[in-house]
Amino acid sequence: MTDTECTAFLQWALPRLQRRWGGYRKVRRLVAKRLARRLRALGLADIADYRRRLELDRLEWDELDALLAIPISRFYRDREVFGTLEREVLPALAQAARRAQRTMHACWSAGCASGEEPYTLAVAWGLHIQPQQPGVALRIVATDCDTQLLERARAGCYAGSSLKELPPDLRAAAFDERDGRFCMRPQWRGVEFVHQDLRHEMPDGPFDLVLLRNVVATYYAPQLQREIFQRVTARVRPGGALVLGCHESLPAGASEFSAWPGARGVYRRNAPE
């Protein structure tokens, strides 16, 4: 399959799945490899045959939709974002919880893939925030639509390349090395991993912090983005924080949020007037 053929196919298929071509431009070669494997599995000669298959078989669209999920995940991915969360956002949210006499601070990691993001939060909270906020515990819910990735997340063991951006103190405190793999220590395994496709279902909330990075605003079409953001907004506690990818922005008209001062990709939900 040539790059031109893959591009033409994606520009035809993505709108039918409420996905956007702009999000797939840079990862189209990865998608092409997946499509080639799917064609081999179906015994099809080329992408034109696959398009005809889709036009005749409605169930194959579900297979294609799953194939288009892009799980790119590492510990401490985007160092600037996690640094800001540790220094400013998490302490502020914990203090707000204490003022409201709440003993639980809740976080939702949406599209968590194999678990690096929520585990990063758990370790950063335990090492750097919890000692300063002893009266507030952290509950982390992590969701993804891929059951295989969630199995890896629950296993909690990773290749060294997944840890390359993790600060040394977090790395030393979080893992035991076993046969070249790095496995989360038991004290950090309290993350609740849930199988959910956020297009159709979400945890109830409310949450003090929601991480929605590189999932919705990158890959979904504008109308679907707006629908998902409306439901996400209802789950962010007033005064709570929403984190997007560094190159993402809120959909037009998302007046419920204001940029968190000095924080890239972090937004605070406005308190009701």
Summary of the structure (lengths in Angstrom):
residues: 273
radius of gyration: 19.9
end to end distance: 55.7
largest distance: 63.8
contacts: 843
relative contact order: 0.13
helix: 48%
strand: 19%
